[in-house]
Amino acid sequence: MDKSDLLFERRKRRTRHRLKQVAYGRPRLSVFRSSQHIYAQVIDDVQGVTLVAASSIEKDMRETLKTGADIEAAKAVGKLIAERARSAGVEAVVFDRGGYIYHGRVKALADAAREGGLQF
């Protein structure tokens, strides 16, 4: 791994460690962004299972979005993950940005999830 990958992994570990301290049993809303798509999962770390997931690679999202790598796609995924989480009975989560800066697509996804009814 090069230095930027090591720094990213360090930020990711630091973020997850802090989340586990303040989670109090709440599931984790984890975000992964690639150069072409954005993905979100609500994960129950106590049981080690993914409760719900959404991404810009899903068929209905690909049909409605111009690209999966912009802020509009992140907003759509945020609304979808909030809708699915609420239907699964999840109201409150902790937001796991991973090693990404809370800016741009990551922030747009978080804001859309809050508007969709998730509390974090």
A tleap script that builds the chain and sets N, CA, C and O, in Angstrom:
source leaprc.protein.ff14SB
mol = sequence {
  NMET ASP LYS SER ASP LEU LEU PHE GLU ARG
  ARG LYS ARG ARG THR ARG HIE ARG LEU LYS
  GLN VAL ALA TYR GLY ARG PRO ARG LEU SER
  VAL PHE ARG SER SER GLN HIE ILE TYR ALA
  GLN VAL ILE ASP ASP VAL GLN GLY VAL THR
  LEU VAL ALA ALA SER SER ILE GLU LYS ASP
  MET ARG GLU THR LEU LYS THR GLY ALA ASP
  ILE GLU ALA ALA LYS ALA VAL GLY LYS LEU
  ILE ALA GLU ARG ALA ARG SER ALA GLY VAL
  GLU ALA VAL VAL PHE ASP ARG GLY GLY TYR
  ILE TYR HIE GLY ARG VAL LYS ALA LEU ALA
  ASP ALA ALA ARG GLU GLY GLY LEU GLN CPHE
}
set mol.1.N position { 0.832 -1.183 0.000 }
set mol.1.CA position { 0.000 0.000 0.000 }
set mol.1.C position { 0.877 1.246 0.000 }
set mol.1.O position { 1.945 1.275 0.611 }
set mol.2.N position { 0.410 2.257 -0.686 }
set mol.2.CA position { 1.148 3.504 -0.644 }
set mol.2.C position { 0.678 4.339 0.547 }
set mol.2.O position { -0.234 3.947 1.274 }
set mol.3.N position { 1.303 5.472 0.730 }
set mol.3.CA position { 1.064 6.278 1.927 }
set mol.3.C position { -0.379 6.773 2.030 }
set mol.3.O position { -0.940 6.810 3.125 }
set mol.4.N position { -0.980 7.150 0.914 }
set mol.4.CA position { -2.353 7.659 0.979 }
set mol.4.C position { -3.329 6.560 1.397 }
set mol.4.O position { -4.293 6.836 2.110 }
set mol.5.N position { -3.097 5.324 0.966 }
set mol.5.CA position { -3.944 4.212 1.384 }
set mol.5.C position { -3.795 3.941 2.882 }
set mol.5.O position { -4.776 3.660 3.571 }
set mol.6.N position { -2.574 4.029 3.371 }
set mol.6.CA position { -2.347 3.816 4.797 }
set mol.6.C position { -3.019 4.898 5.632 }
set mol.6.O position { -3.596 4.604 6.679 }
set mol.7.N position { -2.951 6.131 5.183 }
set mol.7.CA position { -3.609 7.216 5.903 }
set mol.7.C position { -5.121 7.058 5.879 }
set mol.7.O position { -5.793 7.336 6.872 }
set mol.8.N position { -5.659 6.612 4.743 }
set mol.8.CA position { -7.098 6.376 4.642 }
set mol.8.C position { -7.524 5.292 5.630 }
set mol.8.O position { -8.514 5.452 6.344 }
set mol.9.N position { -6.779 4.196 5.668 }
set mol.9.CA position { -7.107 3.103 6.589 }
set mol.9.C position { -7.018 3.564 8.040 }
set mol.9.O position { -7.822 3.144 8.872 }
set mol.10.N position { -6.055 4.415 8.349 }
set mol.10.CA position { -5.921 4.935 9.705 }
set mol.10.C position { -7.145 5.782 10.071 }
set mol.10.O position { -7.688 5.649 11.168 }
set mol.11.N position { -7.576 6.651 9.155 }
set mol.11.CA position { -8.770 7.469 9.412 }
set mol.11.C position { -9.997 6.589 9.585 }
set mol.11.O position { -10.832 6.855 10.450 }
set mol.12.N position { -10.117 5.543 8.773 }
set mol.12.CA position { -11.265 4.642 8.857 }
set mol.12.C position { -11.290 3.913 10.201 }
set mol.12.O position { -12.339 3.820 10.839 }
set mol.13.N position { -10.147 3.404 10.626 }
set mol.13.CA position { -10.079 2.712 11.916 }
set mol.13.C position { -10.401 3.655 13.066 }
set mol.13.O position { -11.120 3.285 13.994 }
set mol.14.N position { -9.869 4.875 13.007 }
set mol.14.CA position { -10.108 5.864 14.054 }
set mol.14.C position { -11.594 6.204 14.134 }
set mol.14.O position { -12.151 6.296 15.228 }
set mol.15.N position { -12.232 6.389 12.994 }
set mol.15.CA position { -13.659 6.715 12.949 }
set mol.15.C position { -14.493 5.572 13.510 }
set mol.15.O position { -15.384 5.804 14.327 }
set mol.16.N position { -14.222 4.351 13.089 }
set mol.16.CA position { -15.011 3.203 13.557 }
set mol.16.C position { -14.811 2.949 15.041 }
set mol.16.O position { -15.754 2.578 15.740 }
set mol.17.N position { -13.602 3.143 15.526 }
set mol.17.CA position { -13.340 2.965 16.950 }
set mol.17.C position { -14.166 3.953 17.773 }
set mol.17.O position { -14.764 3.590 18.786 }
set mol.18.N position { -14.189 5.185 17.328 }
set mol.18.CA position { -14.967 6.208 18.032 }
set mol.18.C position { -16.468 5.907 17.968 }
set mol.18.O position { -17.187 6.114 18.946 }
set mol.19.N position { -16.932 5.423 16.829 }
set mol.19.CA position { -18.355 5.100 16.698 }
set mol.19.C position { -18.764 3.981 17.645 }
set mol.19.O position { -19.848 4.027 18.228 }
set mol.20.N position { -17.915 2.986 17.802 }
set mol.20.CA position { -18.249 1.880 18.695 }
set mol.20.C position { -18.359 2.349 20.131 }
set mol.20.O position { -19.108 1.762 20.912 }
set mol.21.N position { -17.631 3.393 20.499 }
set mol.21.CA position { -17.709 3.928 21.851 }
set mol.21.C position { -19.007 4.667 22.109 }
set mol.21.O position { -19.513 4.643 23.230 }
set mol.22.N position { -19.561 5.328 21.095 }
set mol.22.CA position { -20.745 6.164 21.298 }
set mol.22.C position { -22.023 5.546 20.719 }
set mol.22.O position { -23.079 6.174 20.786 }
set mol.23.N position { -21.957 4.346 20.159 }
set mol.23.CA position { -23.103 3.770 19.455 }
set mol.23.C position { -24.237 3.391 20.402 }
set mol.23.O position { -25.401 3.605 20.063 }
set mol.24.N position { -23.941 2.842 21.564 }
set mol.24.CA position { -24.962 2.404 22.519 }
set mol.24.C position { -25.978 1.460 21.878 }
set mol.24.O position { -27.177 1.567 22.134 }
set mol.25.N position { -25.501 0.548 21.056 }
set mol.25.CA position { -26.368 -0.459 20.462 }
set mol.25.C position { -27.074 -0.034 19.192 }
set mol.25.O position { -27.807 -0.829 18.602 }
set mol.26.N position { -26.874 1.201 18.754 }
set mol.26.CA position { -27.514 1.639 17.512 }
set mol.26.C position { -26.791 1.036 16.316 }
set mol.26.O position { -25.581 0.820 16.374 }
set mol.27.N position { -27.508 0.762 15.237 }
set mol.27.CA position { -26.851 0.283 14.019 }
set mol.27.C position { -25.995 1.373 13.390 }
set mol.27.O position { -26.124 2.552 13.719 }
set mol.28.N position { -25.129 0.964 12.493 }
set mol.28.CA position { -24.180 1.874 11.857 }
set mol.28.C position { -24.570 2.066 10.401 }
set mol.28.O position { -24.764 1.092 9.675 }
set mol.29.N position { -24.687 3.326 9.967 }
set mol.29.CA position { -24.922 3.658 8.564 }
set mol.29.C position { -23.565 3.879 7.918 }
set mol.29.O position { -22.943 4.925 8.101 }
set mol.30.N position { -23.110 2.888 7.163 }
set mol.30.CA position { -21.786 2.912 6.573 }
set mol.30.C position { -21.867 3.343 5.113 }
set mol.30.O position { -22.754 2.908 4.379 }
set mol.31.N position { -20.933 4.206 4.693 }
set mol.31.CA position { -20.912 4.747 3.340 }
set mol.31.C position { -19.625 4.326 2.646 }
set mol.31.O position { -18.540 4.385 3.224 }
set mol.32.N position { -19.768 3.900 1.392 }
set mol.32.CA position { -18.612 3.638 0.540 }
set mol.32.C position { -18.842 4.366 -0.766 }
set mol.32.O position { -19.909 4.254 -1.370 }
set mol.33.N position { -17.842 5.111 -1.200 }
set mol.33.CA position { -17.974 5.782 -2.476 }
set mol.33.C position { -16.810 5.382 -3.365 }
set mol.33.O position { -15.655 5.354 -2.939 }
set mol.34.N position { -17.142 5.075 -4.599 }
set mol.34.CA position { -16.116 4.784 -5.589 }
set mol.34.C position { -16.122 5.920 -6.597 }
set mol.34.O position { -16.842 6.904 -6.426 }
set mol.35.N position { -15.340 5.789 -7.622 }
set mol.35.CA position { -15.297 6.850 -8.616 }
set mol.35.C position { -16.545 6.854 -9.491 }
set mol.35.O position { -16.819 7.847 -10.166 }
set mol.36.N position { -17.306 5.760 -9.491 }
set mol.36.CA position { -18.480 5.675 -10.361 }
set mol.36.C position { -19.801 5.536 -9.620 }
set mol.36.O position { -20.848 5.845 -10.189 }
set mol.37.N position { -19.791 5.078 -8.359 }
set mol.37.CA position { -21.037 4.828 -7.637 }
set mol.37.C position { -20.871 5.173 -6.162 }
set mol.37.O position { -19.769 5.447 -5.687 }
set mol.38.N position { -22.002 5.153 -5.449 }
set mol.38.CA position { -21.997 5.340 -4.003 }
set mol.38.C position { -22.909 4.281 -3.390 }
set mol.38.O position { -23.964 3.960 -3.938 }
set mol.39.N position { -22.491 3.748 -2.259 }
set mol.39.CA position { -23.181 2.646 -1.607 }
set mol.39.C position { -23.403 3.001 -0.141 }
set mol.39.O position { -22.603 3.722 0.455 }
set mol.40.N position { -24.490 2.495 0.439 }
set mol.40.CA position { -24.767 2.702 1.857 }
set mol.40.C position { -25.363 1.425 2.433 }
set mol.40.O position { -26.136 0.731 1.772 }
set mol.41.N position { -24.990 1.125 3.677 }
set mol.41.CA position { -25.518 -0.040 4.379 }
set mol.41.C position { -25.835 0.351 5.810 }
set mol.41.O position { -25.138 1.171 6.409 }
set mol.42.N position { -26.884 -0.236 6.353 }
set mol.42.CA position { -27.163 -0.122 7.774 }
set mol.42.C position { -26.779 -1.470 8.369 }
set mol.42.O position { -27.370 -2.499 8.040 }
set mol.43.N position { -25.782 -1.451 9.250 }
set mol.43.CA position { -25.172 -2.666 9.773 }
set mol.43.C position { -25.397 -2.754 11.274 }
set mol.43.O position { -25.179 -1.785 12.001 }
set mol.44.N position { -25.834 -3.920 11.734 }
set mol.44.CA position { -25.945 -4.192 13.160 }
set mol.44.C position { -24.652 -4.882 13.583 }
set mol.44.O position { -24.445 -6.057 13.283 }
set mol.45.N position { -23.785 -4.152 14.279 }
set mol.45.CA position { -22.483 -4.697 14.664 }
set mol.45.C position { -22.577 -5.713 15.792 }
set mol.45.O position { -21.681 -6.542 15.951 }
set mol.46.N position { -23.642 -5.663 16.572 }
set mol.46.CA position { -23.793 -6.622 17.664 }
set mol.46.C position { -24.012 -8.026 17.091 }
set mol.46.O position { -23.383 -8.987 17.534 }
set mol.47.N position { -24.901 -8.136 16.114 }
set mol.47.CA position { -25.177 -9.430 15.491 }
set mol.47.C position { -24.279 -9.698 14.293 }
set mol.47.O position { -24.146 -10.844 13.864 }
set mol.48.N position { -23.664 -8.659 13.750 }
set mol.48.CA position { -22.783 -8.816 12.599 }
set mol.48.C position { -23.524 -9.050 11.301 }
set mol.48.O position { -23.080 -9.833 10.461 }
set mol.49.N position { -24.670 -8.367 11.128 }
set mol.49.CA position { -25.464 -8.541 9.913 }
set mol.49.C position { -25.791 -7.175 9.303 }
set mol.49.O position { -25.872 -6.163 9.998 }
set mol.50.N position { -25.974 -7.185 7.990 }
set mol.50.CA position { -26.433 -6.004 7.284 }
set mol.50.C position { -27.953 -6.010 7.291 }
set mol.50.O position { -28.576 -6.964 6.825 }
set mol.51.N position { -28.548 -4.952 7.815 }
set mol.51.CA position { -30.004 -4.881 7.906 }
set mol.51.C position { -30.620 -4.447 6.583 }
set mol.51.O position { -31.539 -5.097 6.085 }
set mol.52.N position { -30.123 -3.358 6.010 }
set mol.52.CA position { -30.601 -2.867 4.717 }
set mol.52.C position { -29.423 -2.268 3.957 }
set mol.52.O position { -28.414 -1.886 4.548 }
set mol.53.N position { -29.570 -2.193 2.645 }
set mol.53.CA position { -28.533 -1.611 1.808 }
set mol.53.C position { -29.177 -0.894 0.630 }
set mol.53.O position { -30.297 -1.207 0.226 }
set mol.54.N position { -28.445 0.071 0.090 }
set mol.54.CA position { -28.880 0.797 -1.104 }
set mol.54.C position { -27.639 1.296 -1.827 }
set mol.54.O position { -26.609 1.567 -1.210 }
set mol.55.N position { -27.755 1.412 -3.143 }
set mol.55.CA position { -26.619 1.913 -3.910 }
set mol.55.C position { -27.094 2.529 -5.216 }
set mol.55.O position { -28.239 2.344 -5.628 }
set mol.56.N position { -26.208 3.256 -5.850 }
set mol.56.CA position { -26.531 3.870 -7.132 }
set mol.56.C position { -26.379 2.884 -8.281 }
set mol.56.O position { -26.607 3.244 -9.436 }
set mol.57.N position { -26.002 1.659 -7.986 }
set mol.57.CA position { -25.820 0.655 -9.030 }
set mol.57.C position { -27.104 -0.166 -9.250 }
set mol.57.O position { -27.177 -0.964 -10.185 }
set mol.58.N position { -28.101 0.030 -8.397 }
set mol.58.CA position { -29.359 -0.700 -8.547 }
set mol.58.C position { -30.060 -0.281 -9.834 }
set mol.58.O position { -29.897 0.844 -10.306 }
set mol.59.N position { -30.831 -1.189 -10.386 }
set mol.59.CA position { -31.408 -0.979 -11.712 }
set mol.59.C position { -32.308 0.260 -11.782 }
set mol.59.O position { -32.187 1.059 -12.709 }
set mol.60.N position { -33.203 0.421 -10.812 }
set mol.60.CA position { -34.103 1.573 -10.855 }
set mol.60.C position { -33.352 2.894 -10.673 }
set mol.60.O position { -33.769 3.922 -11.207 }
set mol.61.N position { -32.259 2.870 -9.929 }
set mol.61.CA position { -31.440 4.078 -9.751 }
set mol.61.C position { -30.685 4.406 -11.043 }
set mol.61.O position { -30.586 5.573 -11.423 }
set mol.62.N position { -30.157 3.391 -11.711 }
set mol.62.CA position { -29.428 3.625 -12.951 }
set mol.62.C position { -30.331 4.212 -14.026 }
set mol.62.O position { -29.883 5.006 -14.852 }
set mol.63.N position { -31.608 3.821 -14.017 }
set mol.63.CA position { -32.543 4.318 -15.020 }
set mol.63.C position { -32.902 5.783 -14.781 }
set mol.63.O position { -33.132 6.526 -15.735 }
set mol.64.N position { -32.950 6.205 -13.513 }
set mol.64.CA position { -33.388 7.568 -13.216 }
set mol.64.C position { -32.238 8.559 -13.112 }
set mol.64.O position { -32.444 9.753 -13.328 }
set mol.65.N position { -31.045 8.102 -12.789 }
set mol.65.CA position { -29.914 9.006 -12.593 }
set mol.65.C position { -29.069 9.134 -13.845 }
set mol.65.O position { -28.964 8.198 -14.637 }
set mol.66.N position { -28.471 10.294 -14.013 }
set mol.66.CA position { -27.562 10.517 -15.135 }
set mol.66.C position { -26.262 9.751 -14.912 }
set mol.66.O position { -25.754 9.095 -15.821 }
set mol.67.N position { -25.729 9.842 -13.691 }
set mol.67.CA position { -24.513 9.117 -13.316 }
set mol.67.C position { -24.621 8.730 -11.848 }
set mol.67.O position { -25.377 9.343 -11.094 }
set mol.68.N position { -23.886 7.740 -11.455 }
set mol.68.CA position { -23.911 7.305 -10.066 }
set mol.68.C position { -22.857 7.984 -9.220 }
set mol.68.O position { -22.692 7.648 -8.047 }
set mol.69.N position { -22.146 8.928 -9.793 }
set mol.69.CA position { -20.998 9.517 -9.109 }
set mol.69.C position { -21.152 11.005 -8.856 }
set mol.69.O position { -20.158 11.731 -8.849 }
set mol.70.N position { -22.380 11.480 -8.647 }
set mol.70.CA position { -22.545 12.898 -8.356 }
set mol.70.C position { -23.406 13.083 -7.115 }
set mol.70.O position { -23.879 12.113 -6.522 }
set mol.71.N position { -23.602 14.326 -6.734 }
set mol.71.CA position { -24.339 14.633 -5.512 }
set mol.71.C position { -25.800 14.218 -5.632 }
set mol.71.O position { -26.397 13.790 -4.644 }
set mol.72.N position { -26.382 14.332 -6.808 }
set mol.72.CA position { -27.775 13.918 -6.995 }
set mol.72.C position { -27.940 12.423 -6.729 }
set mol.72.O position { -28.931 12.006 -6.130 }
set mol.73.N position { -26.989 11.628 -7.163 }
set mol.73.CA position { -27.033 10.184 -6.897 }
set mol.73.C position { -26.908 9.921 -5.404 }
set mol.73.O position { -27.599 9.054 -4.870 }
set mol.74.N position { -26.042 10.653 -4.727 }
set mol.74.CA position { -25.874 10.480 -3.289 }
set mol.74.C position { -27.154 10.829 -2.539 }
set mol.74.O position { -27.520 10.145 -1.583 }
set mol.75.N position { -27.834 11.888 -2.966 }
set mol.75.CA position { -29.103 12.265 -2.334 }
set mol.75.C position { -30.149 11.176 -2.538 }
set mol.75.O position { -30.887 10.845 -1.610 }
set mol.76.N position { -30.220 10.620 -3.732 }
set mol.76.CA position { -31.186 9.564 -4.020 }
set mol.76.C position { -30.904 8.320 -3.191 }
set mol.76.O position { -31.833 7.697 -2.678 }
set mol.77.N position { -29.649 7.956 -3.054 }
set mol.77.CA position { -29.282 6.789 -2.247 }
set mol.77.C position { -29.584 7.060 -0.776 }
set mol.77.O position { -30.044 6.161 -0.072 }
set mol.78.N position { -29.337 8.270 -0.299 }
set mol.78.CA position { -29.643 8.626 1.084 }
set mol.78.C position { -31.122 8.520 1.395 }
set mol.78.O position { -31.502 8.006 2.447 }
set mol.79.N position { -31.956 8.998 0.494 }
set mol.79.CA position { -33.404 8.887 0.700 }
set mol.79.C position { -33.854 7.430 0.680 }
set mol.79.O position { -34.695 7.020 1.479 }
set mol.80.N position { -33.285 6.655 -0.240 }
set mol.80.CA position { -33.653 5.244 -0.353 }
set mol.80.C position { -33.229 4.452 0.872 }
set mol.80.O position { -33.994 3.617 1.355 }
set mol.81.N position { -32.034 4.694 1.384 }
set mol.81.CA position { -31.567 3.952 2.559 }
set mol.81.C position { -32.396 4.326 3.779 }
set mol.81.O position { -32.667 3.469 4.620 }
set mol.82.N position { -32.808 5.589 3.894 }
set mol.82.CA position { -33.645 6.007 5.016 }
set mol.82.C position { -35.010 5.341 4.939 }
set mol.82.O position { -35.544 4.888 5.952 }
set mol.83.N position { -35.572 5.283 3.739 }
set mol.83.CA position { -36.874 4.643 3.555 }
set mol.83.C position { -36.810 3.158 3.916 }
set mol.83.O position { -37.679 2.642 4.617 }
set mol.84.N position { -35.785 2.490 3.435 }
set mol.84.CA position { -35.639 1.054 3.718 }
set mol.84.C position { -35.356 0.792 5.189 }
set mol.84.O position { -35.862 -0.178 5.752 }
set mol.85.N position { -34.556 1.641 5.817 }
set mol.85.CA position { -34.236 1.467 7.233 }
set mol.85.C position { -35.474 1.667 8.096 }
set mol.85.O position { -35.710 0.905 9.034 }
set mol.86.N position { -36.254 2.674 7.787 }
set mol.86.CA position { -37.473 2.915 8.565 }
set mol.86.C position { -38.467 1.770 8.398 }
set mol.86.O position { -39.148 1.398 9.354 }
set mol.87.N position { -38.556 1.211 7.196 }
set mol.87.CA position { -39.464 0.074 7.003 }
set mol.87.C position { -38.947 -1.171 7.714 }
set mol.87.O position { -39.730 -2.070 8.023 }
set mol.88.N position { -37.645 -1.240 7.979 }
set mol.88.CA position { -37.079 -2.368 8.725 }
set mol.88.C position { -37.115 -2.114 10.235 }
set mol.88.O position { -36.680 -2.962 11.015 }
set mol.89.N position { -37.627 -0.961 10.649 }
set mol.89.CA position { -37.766 -0.662 12.069 }
set mol.89.C position { -36.588 0.062 12.685 }
set mol.89.O position { -36.485 0.137 13.909 }
set mol.90.N position { -35.706 0.592 11.873 }
set mol.90.CA position { -34.537 1.314 12.383 }
set mol.90.C position { -34.845 2.811 12.332 }
set mol.90.O position { -35.136 3.357 11.268 }
set mol.91.N position { -34.779 3.460 13.481 }
set mol.91.CA position { -35.057 4.893 13.553 }
set mol.91.C position { -33.789 5.711 13.761 }
set mol.91.O position { -33.640 6.790 13.189 }
set mol.92.N position { -32.867 5.190 14.590 }
set mol.92.CA position { -31.658 5.932 14.931 }
set mol.92.C position { -30.425 5.110 14.568 }
set mol.92.O position { -30.379 3.903 14.809 }
set mol.93.N position { -29.431 5.771 13.989 }
set mol.93.CA position { -28.185 5.120 13.593 }
set mol.93.C position { -27.011 6.012 13.984 }
set mol.93.O position { -27.195 7.159 14.393 }
set mol.94.N position { -25.811 5.472 13.853 }
set mol.94.CA position { -24.603 6.288 13.924 }
set mol.94.C position { -24.033 6.328 12.519 }
set mol.94.O position { -24.037 5.317 11.817 }
set mol.95.N position { -23.545 7.484 12.106 }
set mol.95.CA position { -23.084 7.668 10.740 }
set mol.95.C position { -21.603 7.339 10.643 }
set mol.95.O position { -20.774 7.964 11.305 }
set mol.96.N position { -21.276 6.353 9.814 }
set mol.96.CA position { -19.895 5.929 9.592 }
set mol.96.C position { -19.447 6.429 8.230 }
set mol.96.O position { -19.807 5.859 7.200 }
set mol.97.N position { -18.667 7.488 8.229 }
set mol.97.CA position { -18.180 8.047 6.976 }
set mol.97.C position { -16.949 7.313 6.490 }
set mol.97.O position { -16.427 7.626 5.419 }
set mol.98.N position { -16.474 6.342 7.253 }
set mol.98.CA position { -15.271 5.614 6.880 }
set mol.98.C position { -14.078 6.539 6.947 }
set mol.98.O position { -13.932 7.288 7.913 }
set mol.99.N position { -13.235 6.504 5.959 }
set mol.99.CA position { -12.079 7.384 5.915 }
set mol.99.C position { -12.318 8.620 5.083 }
set mol.99.O position { -11.399 9.408 4.858 }
set mol.100.N position { -13.554 8.801 4.619 }
set mol.100.CA position { -13.867 9.928 3.737 }
set mol.100.C position { -14.121 11.193 4.546 }
set mol.100.O position { -14.592 11.129 5.682 }
set mol.101.N position { -13.811 12.325 3.964 }
set mol.101.CA position { -14.098 13.610 4.574 }
set mol.101.C position { -15.603 13.866 4.464 }
set mol.101.O position { -16.220 13.537 3.451 }
set mol.102.N position { -16.182 14.447 5.499 }
set mol.102.CA position { -17.611 14.748 5.502 }
set mol.102.C position { -17.837 15.972 4.618 }
set mol.102.O position { -17.914 17.105 5.091 }
set mol.103.N position { -17.942 15.700 3.313 }
set mol.103.CA position { -17.977 16.767 2.325 }
set mol.103.C position { -18.507 16.176 1.028 }
set mol.103.O position { -18.300 14.990 0.768 }
set mol.104.N position { -19.178 16.965 0.218 }
set mol.104.CA position { -19.590 16.515 -1.108 }
set mol.104.C position { -20.622 15.404 -1.079 }
set mol.104.O position { -21.691 15.553 -0.486 }
set mol.105.N position { -20.300 14.287 -1.725 }
set mol.105.CA position { -21.252 13.187 -1.854 }
set mol.105.C position { -21.577 12.544 -0.516 }
set mol.105.O position { -22.718 12.140 -0.292 }
set mol.106.N position { -20.606 12.440 0.373 }
set mol.106.CA position { -20.842 11.829 1.682 }
set mol.106.C position { -21.797 12.699 2.495 }
set mol.106.O position { -22.713 12.183 3.135 }
set mol.107.N position { -21.592 13.994 2.474 }
set mol.107.CA position { -22.473 14.920 3.191 }
set mol.107.C position { -23.871 14.931 2.581 }
set mol.107.O position { -24.861 14.988 3.310 }
set mol.108.N position { -23.963 14.878 1.266 }
set mol.108.CA position { -25.266 14.870 0.605 }
set mol.108.C position { -26.057 13.624 0.973 }
set mol.108.O position { -27.264 13.702 1.200 }
set mol.109.N position { -25.393 12.478 1.035 }
set mol.109.CA position { -26.069 11.239 1.428 }
set mol.109.C position { -26.567 11.347 2.862 }
set mol.109.O position { -27.697 10.955 3.153 }
set mol.110.N position { -25.743 11.873 3.761 }
set mol.110.CA position { -26.136 12.014 5.162 }
set mol.110.C position { -27.323 12.963 5.319 }
set mol.110.O position { -28.262 12.666 6.058 }
set mol.111.N position { -27.287 14.088 4.636 }
set mol.111.CA position { -28.384 15.047 4.728 }
set mol.111.C position { -29.685 14.465 4.191 }
set mol.111.O position { -30.749 14.685 4.770 }
set mol.112.N position { -29.607 13.720 3.087 }
set mol.112.CA position { -30.810 13.099 2.531 }
set mol.112.C position { -31.348 12.015 3.455 }
set mol.112.O position { -32.563 11.847 3.558 }
set mol.113.N position { -30.481 11.285 4.120 }
set mol.113.CA position { -30.937 10.259 5.069 }
set mol.113.C position { -31.631 10.913 6.268 }
set mol.113.O position { -32.621 10.391 6.781 }
set mol.114.N position { -31.103 12.055 6.708 }
set mol.114.CA position { -31.765 12.782 7.803 }
set mol.114.C position { -33.140 13.272 7.364 }
set mol.114.O position { -34.108 13.163 8.116 }
set mol.115.N position { -33.227 13.808 6.157 }
set mol.115.CA position { -34.518 14.268 5.641 }
set mol.115.C position { -35.499 13.104 5.496 }
set mol.115.O position { -36.708 13.285 5.634 }
set mol.116.N position { -34.976 11.916 5.221 }
set mol.116.CA position { -35.818 10.732 5.085 }
set mol.116.C position { -36.304 10.174 6.413 }
set mol.116.O position { -37.134 9.265 6.428 }
set mol.117.N position { -35.806 10.698 7.530 }
set mol.117.CA position { -36.321 10.299 8.834 }
set mol.117.C position { -35.341 9.579 9.729 }
set mol.117.O position { -35.690 9.262 10.867 }
set mol.118.N position { -34.128 9.303 9.275 }
set mol.118.CA position { -33.157 8.666 10.164 }
set mol.118.C position { -32.584 9.711 11.122 }
set mol.118.O position { -32.377 10.865 10.747 }
set mol.119.N position { -32.337 9.296 12.345 }
set mol.119.CA position { -31.772 10.197 13.347 }
set mol.119.C position { -30.340 9.806 13.617 }
set mol.119.O position { -30.063 8.661 13.973 }
set mol.120.N position { -29.432 10.741 13.451 }
set mol.120.CA position { -28.032 10.557 13.840 }
set mol.120.C position { -27.369 11.898 14.013 }
set mol.120.O position { -26.184 11.964 14.340 }
savepdb mol mol.pdb
quit
